[in-house]
């Protein structure tokens, strides 16, 4: 995907998720991820992506500058 296509996908995603009831956002995103993983067709790459996404605490710590409370979900 080039930058323009990525931007178009972002706009479509934003427009679509606003039409989904807020209490169903997690279900929508989970379904979207599963559909994208299935379209990719590489089970090992899918497993790696899922494991990498599970490292959200490490990402949050990096983004937050390792501030206490932000990497563990606390406010």
Number of C-alpha atoms within 10 A of each C-alpha: 7 6 8 9 10 11 12 11 13 12 12 11 13 11 11 11 15 10 9 12 9 11 8 11 14 10 12 16 13 12 12 13 14 13 11 12 17 12 9 11 10 10 11 9 12 17 12 11 12 13 11 12 12 11 10 14 15 15 15 16 16 13 12 13 11 14 12 12 11 16 19 13 10 7 7
